[in-house]
Amino acid sequence: RISRLDSPTSGVLLSALETEHMGNANWVLAQFAGRLVSKEYLCLCHGTFAGSCGTRFQVASRLLVSKLSSGSGRASVNAAGLEAVTHFEVLAHFISPGGLELSLLTASPLTGRTHQIRVHMA
């Protein structure tokens, strides 16, 4: 396993046809570990975010993942958590046919914490 996407996220998933201790897989893992891989997510969100189109902003907080009885995890902002940083850019604002305000943003996480983008957008 090299990387994974949370359901129902869509996108490109990298995989290697070797174990993680072999050449190509190890090289790809080193790219992630060295933070040489950049990730960008396109997010359609309810509400208006951070001003007009082209506005860029950063969210930085410490995130802690607590295990639930179901076995899944819940991430929240907590001083005891790990540092998480996400860069955002507002691409567009829309009004849906039902009258909902929507924003289209890019999210570029600099760290890879569990549910990082979801928590940073909350």
Sequence and secondary structure as in RCSB ss.txt:
>XXXX:A:sequence
RISRLDSPTSGVLLSALETEHMGNANWVLAQFAGRLVSKEYLCLCHGTFAGSCGTRFQVASRLLVSKLSSGSGRA
SVNAAGLEAVTHFEVLAHFISPGGLELSLLTASPLTGRTHQIRVHMA
>XXXX:A:secstr
      TT  S     SS TTSHHHHHHHHHHHTT     EEEEEES  SSSTT EEEEEEEEEEEE TTS EEE
EE TTSEEEEEEEEEEEEEE TTS EEEEEEEEESS  TTHHHHHH 
